[in-house]
Amino acid sequence: MMAQRPWTAVATDKTLNENVSFVFNAAYDTSSAADCFREQHGYKYDLVALIPGDHQHVYVEGKHKVRRVPRDQMFSGF
């Protein structure tokens, strides 16, 4: 089994036609991670971007919804 790391995916939900983000585990290199994303999630999502690491609070602007970092979870100074 290859070593894996967390990736934050930005994708478009095919049914809702909205952008979403979520974390999943895949291989370290981007090409393999993208292939893994398509295999695991391609039935429901179109991949927009992959960001290495676990980023729970990504700003994603969707067609109907805007997700933002909750005020109580912002970095100090904001």
PyMOL commands that set and color helices and strands:
alter all, ss='L'
color gray80, all
select helices_A, chain A and resi 30-41+71-73
alter helices_A, ss='H'
color red, helices_A
select strands_A, chain A and resi 4-13+18-27+45-52+60-61+66-67
alter strands_A, ss='S'
color yellow, strands_A
deselect
rebuild
show_as cartoon
